[in-house]
Amino acid sequence: MPDAQIPDPETFDVPRENWRAVTAFLALETQWRVVAGPVGLIWCGLDYAAAAAAVRGRNRRAWQRLLGELKVMESAALEVLNG
């Protein structure tokens, strides 16, 4: 396959309906709860109080939907981080 056809692993499409959740998830990159154990770091999950503060101003229904979307991404990330 010519180099021009090889997809860049750092580039990916985000469907329009997921954009809000992806940008919120990326904005929370420093809001992970992490514990240092004898075998290294254990990633526990996102700090939802910080997440709520980050999206302050959204109505309750929008926050509940976004929280559900964040939990899906958090779960996938935890599998990778704690591999």
mmCIF file as gemmi writes it, N, C-alpha and C atoms, coordinates in Angstrom:
data_model
loop_
_atom_site.group_PDB
_atom_site.id
_atom_site.type_symbol
_atom_site.label_atom_id
_atom_site.label_alt_id
_atom_site.label_comp_id
_atom_site.label_asym_id
_atom_site.label_entity_id
_atom_site.label_seq_id
_atom_site.pdbx_PDB_ins_code
_atom_site.Cartn_x
_atom_site.Cartn_y
_atom_site.Cartn_z
_atom_site.occupancy
_atom_site.B_iso_or_equiv
_atom_site.pdbx_formal_charge
_atom_site.auth_seq_id
_atom_site.auth_asym_id
_atom_site.pdbx_PDB_model_num
ATOM 1 N N . MET Axp A 1 ? 0.852 -1.178 0 1 0 ? 1 A 1
ATOM 2 C CA . MET Axp A 1 ? 0 0 0 1 0 ? 1 A 1
ATOM 3 C C . MET Axp A 1 ? 0.895 1.237 0 1 0 ? 1 A 1
ATOM 4 N N . PRO Axp A 2 ? 0.707 2.149 -0.942 1 0 ? 2 A 1
ATOM 5 C CA . PRO Axp A 2 ? 1.508 3.378 -0.968 1 0 ? 2 A 1
ATOM 6 C C . PRO Axp A 2 ? 1.312 4.185 0.315 1 0 ? 2 A 1
ATOM 7 N N . ASP Axp A 3 ? 2.375 4.89 0.717 1 0 ? 3 A 1
ATOM 8 C CA . ASP Axp A 3 ? 2.324 5.678 1.951 1 0 ? 3 A 1
ATOM 9 C C . ASP Axp A 3 ? 1.13 6.628 2 1 0 ? 3 A 1
ATOM 10 N N . ALA Axp A 4 ? 0.744 7.176 0.87 1 0 ? 4 A 1
ATOM 11 C CA . ALA Axp A 4 ? -0.363 8.134 0.835 1 0 ? 4 A 1
ATOM 12 C C . ALA Axp A 4 ? -1.689 7.484 1.224 1 0 ? 4 A 1
ATOM 13 N N . GLN Axp A 5 ? -1.787 6.15 1.115 1 0 ? 5 A 1
ATOM 14 C CA . GLN Axp A 5 ? -3.032 5.451 1.428 1 0 ? 5 A 1
ATOM 15 C C . GLN Axp A 5 ? -3.064 4.878 2.84 1 0 ? 5 A 1
ATOM 16 N N . ILE Axp A 6 ? -1.941 4.891 3.53 1 0 ? 6 A 1
ATOM 17 C CA . ILE Axp A 6 ? -1.893 4.351 4.889 1 0 ? 6 A 1
ATOM 18 C C . ILE Axp A 6 ? -2.51 5.372 5.833 1 0 ? 6 A 1
ATOM 19 N N . PRO Axp A 7 ? -3.581 4.987 6.536 1 0 ? 7 A 1
ATOM 20 C CA . PRO Axp A 7 ? -4.222 5.948 7.44 1 0 ? 7 A 1
ATOM 21 C C . PRO Axp A 7 ? -3.329 6.287 8.629 1 0 ? 7 A 1
ATOM 22 N N . ASP Axp A 8 ? -3.382 7.513 9.049 1 0 ? 8 A 1
ATOM 23 C CA . ASP Axp A 8 ? -2.634 7.973 10.214 1 0 ? 8 A 1
ATOM 24 C C . ASP Axp A 8 ? -3.351 7.468 11.466 1 0 ? 8 A 1
ATOM 25 N N . PRO Axp A 9 ? -2.684 6.688 12.333 1 0 ? 9 A 1
ATOM 26 C CA . PRO Axp A 9 ? -3.353 6.149 13.528 1 0 ? 9 A 1
ATOM 27 C C . PRO Axp A 9 ? -3.761 7.226 14.532 1 0 ? 9 A 1
ATOM 28 N N . GLU Axp A 10 ? -3.221 8.426 14.403 1 0 ? 10 A 1
ATOM 29 C CA . GLU Axp A 10 ? -3.561 9.521 15.308 1 0 ? 10 A 1
ATOM 30 C C . GLU Axp A 10 ? -4.753 10.335 14.809 1 0 ? 10 A 1
ATOM 31 N N . THR Axp A 11 ? -5.219 10.046 13.612 1 0 ? 11 A 1
ATOM 32 C CA . THR Axp A 11 ? -6.315 10.793 13.013 1 0 ? 11 A 1
ATOM 33 C C . THR Axp A 11 ? -7.527 9.881 12.886 1 0 ? 11 A 1
ATOM 34 N N . PHE Axp A 12 ? -8.663 10.382 13.292 1 0 ? 12 A 1
ATOM 35 C CA . PHE Axp A 12 ? -9.886 9.59 13.193 1 0 ? 12 A 1
ATOM 36 C C . PHE Axp A 12 ? -11.082 10.525 13.075 1 0 ? 12 A 1
ATOM 37 N N . ASP Axp A 13 ? -12.138 10.007 12.526 1 0 ? 13 A 1
ATOM 38 C CA . ASP Axp A 13 ? -13.371 10.777 12.376 1 0 ? 13 A 1
ATOM 39 C C . ASP Axp A 13 ? -14.224 10.622 13.626 1 0 ? 13 A 1
ATOM 40 N N . VAL Axp A 14 ? -14.893 11.682 13.999 1 0 ? 14 A 1
ATOM 41 C CA . VAL Axp A 14 ? -15.845 11.654 15.105 1 0 ? 14 A 1
ATOM 42 C C . VAL Axp A 14 ? -17.209 12.024 14.53 1 0 ? 14 A 1
ATOM 43 N N . PRO Axp A 15 ? -18.175 11.117 14.629 1 0 ? 15 A 1
ATOM 44 C CA . PRO Axp A 15 ? -19.512 11.461 14.144 1 0 ? 15 A 1
ATOM 45 C C . PRO Axp A 15 ? -20.048 12.7 14.865 1 0 ? 15 A 1
ATOM 46 N N . ARG Axp A 16 ? -20.771 13.497 14.133 1 0 ? 16 A 1
ATOM 47 C CA . ARG Axp A 16 ? -21.287 14.763 14.665 1 0 ? 16 A 1
ATOM 48 C C . ARG Axp A 16 ? -22.027 14.581 15.996 1 0 ? 16 A 1
ATOM 49 N N . GLU Axp A 17 ? -22.83 13.522 16.112 1 0 ? 17 A 1
ATOM 50 C CA . GLU Axp A 17 ? -23.608 13.309 17.333 1 0 ? 17 A 1
ATOM 51 C C . GLU Axp A 17 ? -22.749 12.952 18.545 1 0 ? 17 A 1
ATOM 52 N N . ASN Axp A 18 ? -21.479 12.599 18.315 1 0 ? 18 A 1
ATOM 53 C CA . ASN Axp A 18 ? -20.57 12.258 19.416 1 0 ? 18 A 1
ATOM 54 C C . ASN Axp A 18 ? -19.586 13.376 19.748 1 0 ? 18 A 1
ATOM 55 N N . TRP Axp A 19 ? -19.583 14.434 18.957 1 0 ? 19 A 1
ATOM 56 C CA . TRP Axp A 19 ? -18.586 15.483 19.117 1 0 ? 19 A 1
ATOM 57 C C . TRP Axp A 19 ? -18.605 16.095 20.514 1 0 ? 19 A 1
ATOM 58 N N . ARG Axp A 20 ? -19.776 16.393 21.037 1 0 ? 20 A 1
ATOM 59 C CA . ARG Axp A 20 ? -19.895 17.018 22.359 1 0 ? 20 A 1
ATOM 60 C C . ARG Axp A 20 ? -19.273 16.127 23.439 1 0 ? 20 A 1
ATOM 61 N N . ALA Axp A 21 ? -19.545 14.833 23.372 1 0 ? 21 A 1
ATOM 62 C CA . ALA Axp A 21 ? -19.008 13.906 24.367 1 0 ? 21 A 1
ATOM 63 C C . ALA Axp A 21 ? -17.49 13.775 24.242 1 0 ? 21 A 1
ATOM 64 N N . VAL Axp A 22 ? -16.992 13.721 23.019 1 0 ? 22 A 1
ATOM 65 C CA . VAL Axp A 22 ? -15.542 13.595 22.815 1 0 ? 22 A 1
ATOM 66 C C . VAL Axp A 22 ? -14.815 14.835 23.326 1 0 ? 22 A 1
ATOM 67 N N . THR Axp A 23 ? -15.329 16.009 23.026 1 0 ? 23 A 1
ATOM 68 C CA . THR Axp A 23 ? -14.66 17.225 23.5 1 0 ? 23 A 1
ATOM 69 C C . THR Axp A 23 ? -14.731 17.332 25.02 1 0 ? 23 A 1
ATOM 70 N N . ALA Axp A 24 ? -15.835 16.905 25.626 1 0 ? 24 A 1
ATOM 71 C CA . ALA Axp A 24 ? -15.934 16.907 27.091 1 0 ? 24 A 1
ATOM 72 C C . ALA Axp A 24 ? -14.928 15.924 27.683 1 0 ? 24 A 1
ATOM 73 N N . PHE Axp A 25 ? -14.821 14.736 27.094 1 0 ? 25 A 1
ATOM 74 C CA . PHE Axp A 25 ? -13.886 13.721 27.574 1 0 ? 25 A 1
ATOM 75 C C . PHE Axp A 25 ? -12.451 14.239 27.505 1 0 ? 25 A 1
ATOM 76 N N . LEU Axp A 26 ? -12.097 14.857 26.398 1 0 ? 26 A 1
ATOM 77 C CA . LEU Axp A 26 ? -10.746 15.403 26.251 1 0 ? 26 A 1
ATOM 78 C C . LEU Axp A 26 ? -10.496 16.551 27.224 1 0 ? 26 A 1
ATOM 79 N N . ALA Axp A 27 ? -11.519 17.336 27.512 1 0 ? 27 A 1
ATOM 80 C CA . ALA Axp A 27 ? -11.37 18.444 28.461 1 0 ? 27 A 1
ATOM 81 C C . ALA Axp A 27 ? -11.122 17.938 29.876 1 0 ? 27 A 1
ATOM 82 N N . LEU Axp A 28 ? -11.496 16.696 30.143 1 0 ? 28 A 1
ATOM 83 C CA . LEU Axp A 28 ? -11.331 16.117 31.482 1 0 ? 28 A 1
ATOM 84 C C . LEU Axp A 28 ? -10.051 15.295 31.612 1 0 ? 28 A 1
ATOM 85 N N . GLU Axp A 29 ? -9.118 15.459 30.688 1 0 ? 29 A 1
ATOM 86 C CA . GLU Axp A 29 ? -7.916 14.621 30.695 1 0 ? 29 A 1
ATOM 87 C C . GLU Axp A 29 ? -7.101 14.716 31.982 1 0 ? 29 A 1
ATOM 88 N N . THR Axp A 30 ? -7.23 15.8 32.725 1 0 ? 30 A 1
ATOM 89 C CA . THR Axp A 30 ? -6.479 15.936 33.986 1 0 ? 30 A 1
ATOM 90 C C . THR Axp A 30 ? -7.344 15.607 35.196 1 0 ? 30 A 1
ATOM 91 N N . GLN Axp A 31 ? -8.521 15.059 34.975 1 0 ? 31 A 1
ATOM 92 C CA . GLN Axp A 31 ? -9.454 14.81 36.072 1 0 ? 31 A 1
ATOM 93 C C . GLN Axp A 31 ? -9.661 13.323 36.36 1 0 ? 31 A 1
ATOM 94 N N . TRP Axp A 32 ? -8.621 12.538 36.177 1 0 ? 32 A 1
ATOM 95 C CA . TRP Axp A 32 ? -8.695 11.107 36.47 1 0 ? 32 A 1
ATOM 96 C C . TRP Axp A 32 ? -8.289 10.848 37.909 1 0 ? 32 A 1
ATOM 97 N N . ARG Axp A 33 ? -8.96 9.92 38.546 1 0 ? 33 A 1
ATOM 98 C CA . ARG Axp A 33 ? -8.564 9.449 39.879 1 0 ? 33 A 1
ATOM 99 C C . ARG Axp A 33 ? -7.595 8.289 39.662 1 0 ? 33 A 1
ATOM 100 N N . VAL Axp A 34 ? -6.401 8.436 40.234 1 0 ? 34 A 1
ATOM 101 C CA . VAL Axp A 34 ? -5.337 7.455 40.043 1 0 ? 34 A 1
ATOM 102 C C . VAL Axp A 34 ? -4.743 7.116 41.401 1 0 ? 34 A 1
ATOM 103 N N . VAL Axp A 35 ? -4.459 5.831 41.614 1 0 ? 35 A 1
ATOM 104 C CA . VAL Axp A 35 ? -3.843 5.368 42.857 1 0 ? 35 A 1
ATOM 105 C C . VAL Axp A 35 ? -2.496 4.749 42.5 1 0 ? 35 A 1
ATOM 106 N N . ALA Axp A 36 ? -1.464 5.103 43.265 1 0 ? 36 A 1
ATOM 107 C CA . ALA Axp A 36 ? -0.146 4.499 43.064 1 0 ? 36 A 1
ATOM 108 C C . ALA Axp A 36 ? -0.064 3.25 43.928 1 0 ? 36 A 1
ATOM 109 N N . GLY Axp A 37 ? 0.113 2.117 43.291 1 0 ? 37 A 1
ATOM 110 C CA . GLY Axp A 37 ? 0.229 0.852 43.999 1 0 ? 37 A 1
ATOM 111 C C . GLY Axp A 37 ? 1.617 0.268 43.819 1 0 ? 37 A 1
ATOM 112 N N . PRO Axp A 38 ? 1.875 -0.877 44.447 1 0 ? 38 A 1
ATOM 113 C CA . PRO Axp A 38 ? 3.204 -1.49 44.357 1 0 ? 38 A 1
ATOM 114 C C . PRO Axp A 38 ? 3.578 -1.932 42.939 1 0 ? 38 A 1
ATOM 115 N N . VAL Axp A 39 ? 2.584 -2.132 42.092 1 0 ? 39 A 1
ATOM 116 C CA . VAL Axp A 39 ? 2.872 -2.563 40.72 1 0 ? 39 A 1
ATOM 117 C C . VAL Axp A 39 ? 2.716 -1.435 39.714 1 0 ? 39 A 1
ATOM 118 N N . GLY Axp A 40 ? 2.495 -0.23 40.204 1 0 ? 40 A 1
ATOM 119 C CA . GLY Axp A 40 ? 2.345 0.916 39.307 1 0 ? 40 A 1
ATOM 120 C C . GLY Axp A 40 ? 1.048 1.656 39.551 1 0 ? 40 A 1
ATOM 121 N N . LEU Axp A 41 ? 0.66 2.444 38.583 1 0 ? 41 A 1
ATOM 122 C CA . LEU Axp A 41 ? -0.556 3.241 38.709 1 0 ? 41 A 1
ATOM 123 C C . LEU Axp A 41 ? -1.794 2.405 38.423 1 0 ? 41 A 1
ATOM 124 N N . ILE Axp A 42 ? -2.828 2.653 39.204 1 0 ? 42 A 1
ATOM 125 C CA . ILE Axp A 42 ? -4.129 2.036 38.975 1 0 ? 42 A 1
ATOM 126 C C . ILE Axp A 42 ? -5.097 3.175 38.681 1 0 ? 42 A 1
ATOM 127 N N . TRP Axp A 43 ? -5.628 3.173 37.489 1 0 ? 43 A 1
ATOM 128 C CA . TRP Axp A 43 ? -6.565 4.208 37.066 1 0 ? 43 A 1
ATOM 129 C C . TRP Axp A 43 ? -7.947 3.803 37.551 1 0 ? 43 A 1
ATOM 130 N N . CYS Axp A 44 ? -8.567 4.654 38.376 1 0 ? 44 A 1
ATOM 131 C CA . CYS Axp A 44 ? -9.866 4.337 38.987 1 0 ? 44 A 1
ATOM 132 C C . CYS Axp A 44 ? -11.04 4.877 38.187 1 0 ? 44 A 1
ATOM 133 N N . GLY Axp A 45 ? -10.863 5.98 37.524 1 0 ? 45 A 1
ATOM 134 C CA . GLY Axp A 45 ? -11.948 6.568 36.744 1 0 ? 45 A 1
ATOM 135 C C . GLY Axp A 45 ? -11.927 8.079 36.818 1 0 ? 45 A 1
ATOM 136 N N . LEU Axp A 46 ? -12.886 8.674 36.163 1 0 ? 46 A 1
ATOM 137 C CA . LEU Axp A 46 ? -12.989 10.135 36.133 1 0 ? 46 A 1
ATOM 138 C C . LEU Axp A 46 ? -13.55 10.675 37.443 1 0 ? 46 A 1
ATOM 139 N N . ASP Axp A 47 ? -13.161 11.878 37.772 1 0 ? 47 A 1
ATOM 140 C CA . ASP Axp A 47 ? -13.714 12.604 38.919 1 0 ? 47 A 1
ATOM 141 C C . ASP Axp A 47 ? -14.985 13.289 38.418 1 0 ? 47 A 1
ATOM 142 N N . TYR Axp A 48 ? -16.134 12.745 38.792 1 0 ? 48 A 1
ATOM 143 C CA . TYR Axp A 48 ? -17.396 13.267 38.254 1 0 ? 48 A 1
ATOM 144 C C . TYR Axp A 48 ? -17.775 14.618 38.826 1 0 ? 48 A 1
ATOM 145 N N . ALA Axp A 49 ? -17.263 14.973 39.998 1 0 ? 49 A 1
ATOM 146 C CA . ALA Axp A 49 ? -17.499 16.328 40.514 1 0 ? 49 A 1
ATOM 147 C C . ALA Axp A 49 ? -16.806 17.344 39.6 1 0 ? 49 A 1
ATOM 148 N N . ALA Axp A 50 ? -15.589 17.018 39.181 1 0 ? 50 A 1
ATOM 149 C CA . ALA Axp A 50 ? -14.868 17.894 38.253 1 0 ? 50 A 1
ATOM 150 C C . ALA Axp A 50 ? -15.574 17.93 36.906 1 0 ? 50 A 1
ATOM 151 N N . ALA Axp A 51 ? -16.097 16.797 36.483 1 0 ? 51 A 1
ATOM 152 C CA . ALA Axp A 51 ? -16.822 16.748 35.213 1 0 ? 51 A 1
ATOM 153 C C . ALA Axp A 51 ? -18.057 17.639 35.271 1 0 ? 51 A 1
ATOM 154 N N . ALA Axp A 52 ? -18.77 17.583 36.38 1 0 ? 52 A 1
ATOM 155 C CA . ALA Axp A 52 ? -19.971 18.413 36.531 1 0 ? 52 A 1
ATOM 156 C C . ALA Axp A 52 ? -19.609 19.893 36.491 1 0 ? 52 A 1
ATOM 157 N N . ALA Axp A 53 ? -18.504 20.247 37.147 1 0 ? 53 A 1
ATOM 158 C CA . ALA Axp A 53 ? -18.069 21.647 37.148 1 0 ? 53 A 1
ATOM 159 C C . ALA Axp A 53 ? -17.657 22.087 35.746 1 0 ? 53 A 1
ATOM 160 N N . ALA Axp A 54 ? -17.062 21.178 34.992 1 0 ? 54 A 1
ATOM 161 C CA . ALA Axp A 54 ? -16.593 21.513 33.642 1 0 ? 54 A 1
ATOM 162 C C . ALA Axp A 54 ? -17.744 21.787 32.682 1 0 ? 54 A 1
ATOM 163 N N . VAL Axp A 55 ? -18.864 21.183 32.932 1 0 ? 55 A 1
ATOM 164 C CA . VAL Axp A 55 ? -19.999 21.366 32.019 1 0 ? 55 A 1
ATOM 165 C C . VAL Axp A 55 ? -21.131 22.146 32.682 1 0 ? 55 A 1
ATOM 166 N N . ARG Axp A 56 ? -20.781 22.888 33.709 1 0 ? 56 A 1
ATOM 167 C CA . ARG Axp A 56 ? -21.773 23.704 34.418 1 0 ? 56 A 1
ATOM 168 C C . ARG Axp A 56 ? -22.563 24.556 33.426 1 0 ? 56 A 1
ATOM 169 N N . GLY Axp A 57 ? -23.814 24.723 33.702 1 0 ? 57 A 1
ATOM 170 C CA . GLY Axp A 57 ? -24.651 25.524 32.828 1 0 ? 57 A 1
ATOM 171 C C . GLY Axp A 57 ? -25.529 24.687 31.911 1 0 ? 57 A 1
ATOM 172 N N . ARG Axp A 58 ? -25.211 23.413 31.773 1 0 ? 58 A 1
ATOM 173 C CA . ARG Axp A 58 ? -26.072 22.541 30.966 1 0 ? 58 A 1
ATOM 174 C C . ARG Axp A 58 ? -27.3 22.184 31.797 1 0 ? 58 A 1
ATOM 175 N N . ASN Axp A 59 ? -28.392 21.936 31.127 1 0 ? 59 A 1
ATOM 176 C CA . ASN Axp A 59 ? -29.572 21.518 31.879 1 0 ? 59 A 1
ATOM 177 C C . ASN Axp A 59 ? -29.403 20.075 32.347 1 0 ? 59 A 1
ATOM 178 N N . ARG Axp A 60 ? -30.223 19.676 33.267 1 0 ? 60 A 1
ATOM 179 C CA . ARG Axp A 60 ? -30.09 18.356 33.897 1 0 ? 60 A 1
ATOM 180 C C . ARG Axp A 60 ? -30.155 17.213 32.877 1 0 ? 60 A 1
ATOM 181 N N . ARG Axp A 61 ? -31.076 17.309 31.957 1 0 ? 61 A 1
ATOM 182 C CA . ARG Axp A 61 ? -31.227 16.241 30.963 1 0 ? 61 A 1
ATOM 183 C C . ARG Axp A 61 ? -29.984 16.123 30.08 1 0 ? 61 A 1
ATOM 184 N N . ALA Axp A 62 ? -29.451 17.271 29.656 1 0 ? 62 A 1
ATOM 185 C CA . ALA Axp A 62 ? -28.236 17.266 28.829 1 0 ? 62 A 1
ATOM 186 C C . ALA Axp A 62 ? -27.062 16.7 29.617 1 0 ? 62 A 1
ATOM 187 N N . TRP Axp A 63 ? -26.965 17.048 30.911 1 0 ? 63 A 1
ATOM 188 C CA . TRP Axp A 63 ? -25.882 16.528 31.757 1 0 ? 63 A 1
ATOM 189 C C . TRP Axp A 63 ? -26.006 15.02 31.907 1 0 ? 63 A 1
ATOM 190 N N . GLN Axp A 64 ? -27.202 14.513 32.12 1 0 ? 64 A 1
ATOM 191 C CA . GLN Axp A 64 ? -27.39 13.069 32.283 1 0 ? 64 A 1
ATOM 192 C C . GLN Axp A 64 ? -26.996 12.318 31.013 1 0 ? 64 A 1
ATOM 193 N N . ARG Axp A 65 ? -27.341 12.866 29.874 1 0 ? 65 A 1
ATOM 194 C CA . ARG Axp A 65 ? -26.964 12.229 28.608 1 0 ? 65 A 1
ATOM 195 C C . ARG Axp A 65 ? -25.447 12.253 28.43 1 0 ? 65 A 1
ATOM 196 N N . LEU Axp A 66 ? -24.842 13.408 28.679 1 0 ? 66 A 1
ATOM 197 C CA . LEU Axp A 66 ? -23.393 13.536 28.549 1 0 ? 66 A 1
ATOM 198 C C . LEU Axp A 66 ? -22.684 12.608 29.527 1 0 ? 66 A 1
ATOM 199 N N . LEU Axp A 67 ? -23.185 12.497 30.74 1 0 ? 67 A 1
ATOM 200 C CA . LEU Axp A 67 ? -22.583 11.606 31.735 1 0 ? 67 A 1
ATOM 201 C C . LEU Axp A 67 ? -22.594 10.165 31.238 1 0 ? 67 A 1
ATOM 202 N N . GLY Axp A 68 ? -23.685 9.743 30.659 1 0 ? 68 A 1
ATOM 203 C CA . GLY Axp A 68 ? -23.756 8.392 30.106 1 0 ? 68 A 1
ATOM 204 C C . GLY Axp A 68 ? -22.726 8.177 29.009 1 0 ? 68 A 1
ATOM 205 N N . GLU Axp A 69 ? -22.568 9.159 28.154 1 0 ? 69 A 1
ATOM 206 C CA . GLU Axp A 69 ? -21.583 9.07 27.067 1 0 ? 69 A 1
ATOM 207 C C . GLU Axp A 69 ? -20.161 9.047 27.625 1 0 ? 69 A 1
ATOM 208 N N . LEU Axp A 70 ? -19.904 9.86 28.653 1 0 ? 70 A 1
ATOM 209 C CA . LEU Axp A 70 ? -18.578 9.878 29.279 1 0 ? 70 A 1
ATOM 210 C C . LEU Axp A 70 ? -18.264 8.534 29.925 1 0 ? 70 A 1
ATOM 211 N N . LYS Axp A 71 ? -19.254 7.917 30.535 1 0 ? 71 A 1
ATOM 212 C CA . LYS Axp A 71 ? -19.033 6.621 31.189 1 0 ? 71 A 1
ATOM 213 C C . LYS Axp A 71 ? -18.658 5.541 30.181 1 0 ? 71 A 1
ATOM 214 N N . VAL Axp A 72 ? -19.229 5.598 28.995 1 0 ? 72 A 1
ATOM 215 C CA . VAL Axp A 72 ? -18.871 4.629 27.952 1 0 ? 72 A 1
ATOM 216 C C . VAL Axp A 72 ? -17.403 4.807 27.568 1 0 ? 72 A 1
ATOM 217 N N . MET Axp A 73 ? -16.99 6.054 27.351 1 0 ? 73 A 1
ATOM 218 C CA . MET Axp A 73 ? -15.595 6.316 26.976 1 0 ? 73 A 1
ATOM 219 C C . MET Axp A 73 ? -14.656 6.011 28.133 1 0 ? 73 A 1
ATOM 220 N N . GLU Axp A 74 ? -15.072 6.333 29.35 1 0 ? 74 A 1
ATOM 221 C CA . GLU Axp A 74 ? -14.258 6.042 30.534 1 0 ? 74 A 1
ATOM 222 C C . GLU Axp A 74 ? -14.016 4.542 30.653 1 0 ? 74 A 1
ATOM 223 N N . SER Axp A 75 ? -15.047 3.752 30.474 1 0 ? 75 A 1
ATOM 224 C CA . SER Axp A 75 ? -14.922 2.3 30.575 1 0 ? 75 A 1
ATOM 225 C C . SER Axp A 75 ? -13.919 1.758 29.556 1 0 ? 75 A 1
ATOM 226 N N . ALA Axp A 76 ? -14.005 2.24 28.33 1 0 ? 76 A 1
ATOM 227 C CA . ALA Axp A 76 ? -13.063 1.808 27.29 1 0 ? 76 A 1
ATOM 228 C C . ALA Axp A 76 ? -11.643 2.252 27.625 1 0 ? 76 A 1
ATOM 229 N N . ALA Axp A 77 ? -11.503 3.469 28.129 1 0 ? 77 A 1
ATOM 230 C CA . ALA Axp A 77 ? -10.174 3.984 28.484 1 0 ? 77 A 1
ATOM 231 C C . ALA Axp A 77 ? -9.576 3.191 29.642 1 0 ? 77 A 1
ATOM 232 N N . LEU Axp A 78 ? -10.397 2.833 30.631 1 0 ? 78 A 1
ATOM 233 C CA . LEU Axp A 78 ? -9.886 2.073 31.778 1 0 ? 78 A 1
ATOM 234 C C . LEU Axp A 78 ? -9.341 0.714 31.354 1 0 ? 78 A 1
ATOM 235 N N . GLU Axp A 79 ? -9.985 0.085 30.383 1 0 ? 79 A 1
ATOM 236 C CA . GLU Axp A 79 ? -9.479 -1.197 29.88 1 0 ? 79 A 1
ATOM 237 C C . GLU Axp A 79 ? -8.08 -1.036 29.302 1 0 ? 79 A 1
ATOM 238 N N . VAL Axp A 80 ? -7.849 0.062 28.594 1 0 ? 80 A 1
ATOM 239 C CA . VAL Axp A 80 ? -6.538 0.314 27.992 1 0 ? 80 A 1
ATOM 240 C C . VAL Axp A 80 ? -5.535 0.737 29.062 1 0 ? 80 A 1
ATOM 241 N N . LEU Axp A 81 ? -5.923 1.67 29.919 1 0 ? 81 A 1
ATOM 242 C CA . LEU Axp A 81 ? -5.005 2.214 30.919 1 0 ? 81 A 1
ATOM 243 C C . LEU Axp A 81 ? -4.563 1.172 31.948 1 0 ? 81 A 1
ATOM 244 N N . ASN Axp A 82 ? -5.475 0.302 32.337 1 0 ? 82 A 1
ATOM 245 C CA . ASN Axp A 82 ? -5.15 -0.706 33.353 1 0 ? 82 A 1
ATOM 246 C C . ASN Axp A 82 ? -4.776 -2.044 32.738 1 0 ? 82 A 1
ATOM 247 N N . GLY Axp A 83 ? -4.84 -2.113 31.398 1 0 ? 83 A 1
ATOM 248 C CA . GLY Axp A 83 ? -4.525 -3.273 30.577 1 0 ? 83 A 1
ATOM 249 C C . GLY Axp A 83 ? -4.16 -4.474 31.294 1 0 ? 83 A 1
